Amino acid sequence: MMKPKQLFGVILRAMGVWWLGDALVEAGSVIFKLNGVPTGSQQTWQFTFMFCAANALVGMIMFFGADDIVRLAYRDNHDDEADRF
């Protein structure tokens, strides 16, 4: 059985993979926009590039920094709620 602390770390990593995947899709959109392929979007390639960079940054922080985020969220060393009492 997974503890809530471990489950939170898994969820953070899964969300990081999601954000990195979205950054890859946006990178493809930037390449299409630079090559003149109509993408159906009114946004410029510069805006799309910045959106891609922001998604990549958030994804890397969530994926690679999940242990630190979990440590920050669960400051005390207690794994279970019952151990606190």
C-alpha positions in Angstrom: 0.0 0.0 0.0 1.3 3.4 -1.0 1.6 6.1 1.6 0.1 9.5 0.8 3.6 10.9 0.7 4.7 8.4 -2.0 1.5 8.8 -4.0 2.0 12.6 -4.0 5.5 12.1 -5.5 4.1 9.8 -8.2 1.4 12.3 -9.1 3.9 15.1 -9.3 6.1 13.1 -11.6 3.1 12.1 -13.8 2.1 15.8 -14.0 5.6 16.6 -15.0 5.5 14.1 -17.8 2.2 15.6 -18.9 3.7 19.2 -19.0 6.8 18.0 -20.9 4.6 16.3 -23.4 2.6 19.5 -23.9 5.9 21.4 -24.4 6.9 18.9 -27.2 3.5 19.5 -28.9 4.0 23.3 -28.6 7.6 22.9 -30.0 6.1 21.2 -33.0 3.7 24.0 -33.4 6.5 26.5 -33.3 8.3 24.6 -36.1 5.2 24.5 -38.2 4.6 28.3 -37.7 8.2 29.1 -38.7 7.8 27.0 -41.9 4.5 28.8 -42.8 2.3 25.8 -42.2 -1.2 27.0 -41.2 -1.9 25.8 -37.7 -5.4 27.4 -37.1 -4.0 29.5 -34.3 -3.9 33.3 -34.2 -0.9 33.3 -31.9 2.5 34.3 -33.2 5.4 31.9 -33.2 7.1 34.0 -30.4 4.1 33.6 -28.1 4.0 29.9 -28.8 7.7 29.6 -28.2 7.4 31.3 -24.8 4.5 29.1 -23.9 6.5 26.0 -24.9 9.5 27.2 -22.8 7.2 27.8 -19.8 5.6 24.4 -20.1 9.1 22.8 -20.4 10.3 24.6 -17.3 7.3 23.7 -15.2 7.5 20.1 -16.4 11.2 19.7 -15.5 10.6 21.2 -12.1 7.8 18.9 -11.4 9.5 15.8 -12.8 13.0 16.3 -11.5 12.2 18.2 -8.4 9.4 15.9 -7.1 11.4 14.7 -4.2 12.1 18.2 -3.0 8.5 19.3 -3.5 7.3 16.3 -1.5 9.9 17.1 1.2 8.6 20.7 1.3 5.0 19.6 1.5 5.6 17.0 4.2 8.0 18.9 6.4 8.0 16.6 9.4 9.4 13.1 9.2 6.1 11.3 10.0 4.9 9.1 7.2 1.5 8.3 8.7 -1.1 10.5 10.4 -1.1 8.0 13.4 2.6 8.6 14.0 2.0 12.2 14.9 0.2 11.4 18.2 
